[in-house]
């Protein structure tokens, strides 16, 4: 599984990344957490507002900082 945090490195992007890493650790899933800061790569995924979260290449959230529990739900396939 690949979890991508899309953003420039602003405080909200860093908070989303921290929550994603915490969710992955808490669930014990095998996942690579990747930070994507290249604006062209972010736009190529159809994202126009950051921070954004993508799991296995599918954008799940745009423009908001998800909680650890919200991210866990995506990782478990609940949402």
N, CA and C atoms as a LAMMPS dump frame, in Angstrom:
ITEM: TIMESTEP
0
ITEM: NUMBER OF ATOMS
237
ITEM: BOX BOUNDS ff ff ff
-5.0000000000000000e+02 5.0000000000000000e+02
-5.0000000000000000e+02 5.0000000000000000e+02
-5.0000000000000000e+02 5.0000000000000000e+02
ITEM: ATOMS id mol type element x y z
1 1 1 N 0.851 -1.174 0
2 1 2 C 0 0 0
3 1 3 C 0.896 1.237 0
4 2 1 N 0.457 2.24 -0.744
5 2 2 C 1.215 3.487 -0.821
6 2 3 C 0.315 4.647 -0.396
7 3 1 N 0.756 5.374 0.624
8 3 2 C 0.03 6.534 1.128
9 3 3 C 0.827 7.768 0.721
10 4 1 N 0.18 8.673 -0.006
11 4 2 C 0.861 9.877 -0.462
12 4 3 C 0.241 11.109 0.177
13 5 1 N 1.11 11.975 0.682
14 5 2 C 0.707 13.267 1.214
15 5 3 C 1.114 14.289 0.169
16 6 1 N 0.144 14.981 -0.397
17 6 2 C 0.41 15.939 -1.461
18 6 3 C 0.372 17.344 -0.882
19 7 1 N 1.489 18.055 -1.013
20 7 2 C 1.536 19.411 -0.488
21 7 3 C 2.931 19.994 -0.519
22 8 1 N 2.987 21.289 -0.308
23 8 2 C 4.246 22.026 -0.437
24 8 3 C 5.135 21.945 0.793
25 9 1 N 4.595 21.48 1.898
26 9 2 C 5.375 21.439 3.122
27 9 3 C 4.9 22.442 4.154
28 10 1 N 3.701 22.97 3.957
29 10 2 C 3.12 23.935 4.9
30 10 3 C 2.756 23.213 6.208
31 11 1 N 2.442 23.952 7.252
32 11 2 C 2.078 23.312 8.526
33 11 3 C 0.915 22.322 8.414
34 12 1 N -0.084 22.625 7.591
35 12 2 C -1.212 21.696 7.425
36 12 3 C -0.761 20.408 6.746
37 13 1 N 0.145 20.535 5.776
38 13 2 C 0.67 19.354 5.086
39 13 3 C 1.448 18.474 6.067
40 14 1 N 2.227 19.114 6.916
41 14 2 C 3.01 18.377 7.906
42 14 3 C 2.104 17.697 8.924
43 15 1 N 1.019 18.354 9.306
44 15 2 C 0.069 17.751 10.246
45 15 3 C -0.605 16.534 9.62
46 16 1 N -0.98 16.629 8.342
47 16 2 C -1.599 15.505 7.648
48 16 3 C -0.619 14.341 7.556
49 17 1 N 0.635 14.641 7.244
50 17 2 C 1.647 13.592 7.162
51 17 3 C 1.826 12.906 8.519
52 18 1 N 1.888 13.68 9.586
53 18 2 C 2.052 13.109 10.93
54 18 3 C 0.866 12.204 11.278
55 19 1 N -0.347 12.658 10.954
56 19 2 C -1.541 11.856 11.233
57 19 3 C -1.545 10.577 10.409
58 20 1 N -1.101 10.658 9.157
59 20 2 C -1.051 9.471 8.298
60 20 3 C -0.039 8.464 8.83
61 21 1 N 1.133 8.937 9.219
62 21 2 C 2.152 8.021 9.763
63 21 3 C 1.654 7.358 11.054
64 22 1 N 0.962 8.129 11.877
65 22 2 C 0.416 7.595 13.122
66 22 3 C -0.64 6.53 12.843
67 23 1 N -1.5 6.78 11.857
68 23 2 C -2.549 5.823 11.499
69 23 3 C -1.941 4.529 10.97
70 24 1 N -0.94 4.64 10.121
71 24 2 C -0.278 3.455 9.557
72 24 3 C 0.359 2.639 10.68
73 25 1 N 1.051 3.321 11.583
74 25 2 C 1.713 2.64 12.694
75 25 3 C 0.701 1.968 13.613
76 26 1 N -0.364 2.687 13.938
77 26 2 C -1.374 2.157 14.858
78 26 3 C -2.08 0.939 14.287
79 27 1 N -2.366 0.965 12.987
80 27 2 C -3.053 -0.172 12.357
81 27 3 C -2.101 -1.336 12.083
82 28 1 N -0.811 -1.036 12.023
83 28 2 C 0.17 -2.083 11.738
84 28 3 C 0.127 -2.565 10.298
85 29 1 N -0.326 -1.72 9.385
86 29 2 C -0.385 -2.109 7.972
87 29 3 C 0.964 -1.857 7.301
88 30 1 N 1.226 -2.633 6.279
89 30 2 C 2.429 -2.442 5.484
90 30 3 C 2.128 -1.325 4.489
91 31 1 N 2.688 -0.163 4.708
92 31 2 C 2.426 0.967 3.828
93 31 3 C 3.647 1.858 3.75
94 32 1 N 3.872 2.372 2.56
95 32 2 C 4.93 3.356 2.34
96 32 3 C 4.259 4.729 2.374
97 33 1 N 4.742 5.607 3.25
98 33 2 C 4.206 6.961 3.322
99 33 3 C 5.161 7.869 2.555
100 34 1 N 4.635 8.493 1.508
101 34 2 C 5.456 9.321 0.626
102 34 3 C 4.934 10.752 0.634
103 35 1 N 5.849 11.7 0.711
104 35 2 C 5.503 13.126 0.647
105 35 3 C 5.741 13.584 -0.785
106 36 1 N 4.721 14.109 -1.437
107 36 2 C 4.835 14.609 -2.805
108 36 3 C 4.764 16.135 -2.749
109 37 1 N 5.878 16.784 -3.113
110 37 2 C 5.924 18.249 -3.054
111 37 3 C 5.992 18.895 -4.436
112 38 1 N 6.211 18.092 -5.47
113 38 2 C 6.31 18.623 -6.826
114 38 3 C 4.924 19.065 -7.308
115 39 1 N 4.775 20.36 -7.552
116 39 2 C 3.477 20.926 -7.93
117 39 3 C 2.924 20.279 -9.201
118 40 1 N 3.774 20.02 -10.171
119 40 2 C 3.303 19.393 -11.415
120 40 3 C 2.77 17.991 -11.162
121 41 1 N 3.445 17.24 -10.296
122 41 2 C 2.984 15.882 -9.959
123 41 3 C 1.652 15.941 -9.216
124 42 1 N 1.521 16.925 -8.326
125 42 2 C 0.273 17.097 -7.57
126 42 3 C -0.87 17.442 -8.522
127 43 1 N -0.626 18.373 -9.441
128 43 2 C -1.657 18.767 -10.399
129 43 3 C -2.003 17.626 -11.352
130 44 1 N -1.023 16.796 -11.685
131 44 2 C -1.267 15.654 -12.569
132 44 3 C -2.237 14.653 -11.934
133 45 1 N -2.318 14.672 -10.596
134 45 2 C -3.26 13.788 -9.899
135 45 3 C -4.635 14.441 -9.767
136 46 1 N -4.785 15.646 -10.331
137 46 2 C -6.067 16.344 -10.311
138 46 3 C -6.3 17.151 -9.05
139 47 1 N -5.241 17.383 -8.286
140 47 2 C -5.365 18.111 -7.025
141 47 3 C -5.003 19.576 -7.25
142 48 1 N -5.914 20.469 -6.872
143 48 2 C -5.682 21.895 -7.032
144 48 3 C -5.547 22.613 -5.687
145 49 1 N -5.817 21.908 -4.595
146 49 2 C -5.716 22.504 -3.266
147 49 3 C -5.057 21.482 -2.33
148 50 1 N -4.137 21.964 -1.517
149 50 2 C -3.45 21.075 -0.594
150 50 3 C -3.795 21.46 0.839
151 51 1 N -3.577 20.58 1.783
152 51 2 C -2.989 19.256 1.626
153 51 3 C -4.002 18.273 1.05
154 52 1 N -3.472 17.208 0.495
155 52 2 C -4.32 16.149 -0.042
156 52 3 C -3.733 14.804 0.36
157 53 1 N -4.596 13.809 0.406
158 53 2 C -4.195 12.45 0.756
159 53 3 C -4.599 11.526 -0.374
160 54 1 N -3.656 10.692 -0.814
161 54 2 C -3.954 9.68 -1.823
162 54 3 C -3.497 8.327 -1.287
163 55 1 N -4.289 7.307 -1.564
164 55 2 C -3.931 5.945 -1.177
165 55 3 C -3.938 5.103 -2.437
166 56 1 N -2.793 4.474 -2.697
167 56 2 C -2.601 3.67 -3.912
168 56 3 C -3 4.442 -5.17
169 57 1 N -2.624 5.719 -5.209
170 57 2 C -2.857 6.547 -6.381
171 57 3 C -4.235 7.164 -6.487
172 58 1 N -5.135 6.835 -5.561
173 58 2 C -6.493 7.386 -5.59
174 58 3 C -6.609 8.493 -4.545
175 59 1 N -6.962 9.687 -4.999
176 59 2 C -7.088 10.833 -4.092
177 59 3 C -8.318 10.629 -3.211
178 60 1 N -8.101 10.697 -1.909
179 60 2 C -9.179 10.472 -0.937
180 60 3 C -9.67 11.754 -0.289
181 61 1 N -8.795 12.742 -0.167
182 61 2 C -9.166 13.987 0.503
183 61 3 C -8.346 15.129 -0.058
184 62 1 N -8.991 16.293 -0.211
185 62 2 C -8.313 17.479 -0.748
186 62 3 C -8.664 18.688 0.125
187 63 1 N -7.632 19.46 0.479
188 63 2 C -7.851 20.736 1.135
189 63 3 C -8.16 20.698 2.614
190 64 1 N -7.962 19.547 3.253
191 64 2 C -8.207 19.506 4.687
192 64 3 C -7.259 18.543 5.386
193 65 1 N -7.066 18.776 6.666
194 65 2 C -6.217 17.914 7.48
195 65 3 C -7.119 16.864 8.115
196 66 1 N -6.974 15.642 7.649
197 66 2 C -7.761 14.55 8.214
198 66 3 C -7.179 14.131 9.559
199 67 1 N -8.04 13.637 10.435
200 67 2 C -7.572 13.108 11.709
201 67 3 C -6.97 11.721 11.479
202 68 1 N -6.268 11.255 12.474
203 68 2 C -5.705 9.905 12.415
204 68 3 C -6.812 8.88 12.209
205 69 1 N -7.948 9.063 12.895
206 69 2 C -9.047 8.109 12.775
207 69 3 C -9.686 8.131 11.388
208 70 1 N -9.801 9.319 10.785
209 70 2 C -10.333 9.403 9.42
210 70 3 C -9.413 8.681 8.442
211 71 1 N -8.117 8.864 8.597
212 71 2 C -7.149 8.198 7.721
213 71 3 C -7.203 6.691 7.94
214 72 1 N -7.331 6.271 9.189
215 72 2 C -7.443 4.842 9.484
216 72 3 C -8.631 4.23 8.758
217 73 1 N -9.748 4.964 8.719
218 73 2 C -10.923 4.481 7.998
219 73 3 C -10.631 4.252 6.519
220 74 1 N -9.925 5.17 5.895
221 74 2 C -9.537 5 4.487
222 74 3 C -8.614 3.797 4.326
223 75 1 N -7.666 3.647 5.237
224 75 2 C -6.703 2.541 5.158
225 75 3 C -7.405 1.188 5.303
226 76 1 N -8.465 1.165 6.087
227 76 2 C -9.232 -0.088 6.278
228 76 3 C -10.286 -0.27 5.195
229 77 1 N -10.408 0.72 4.3
230 77 2 C -11.374 0.608 3.213
231 77 3 C -12.805 0.88 3.629
232 78 1 N -12.993 1.607 4.729
233 78 2 C -14.345 1.873 5.228
234 78 3 C -15.047 2.997 4.501
235 79 1 N -14.295 3.95 3.936
236 79 2 C -14.938 5.12 3.338
237 79 3 C -14.814 5.101 1.843
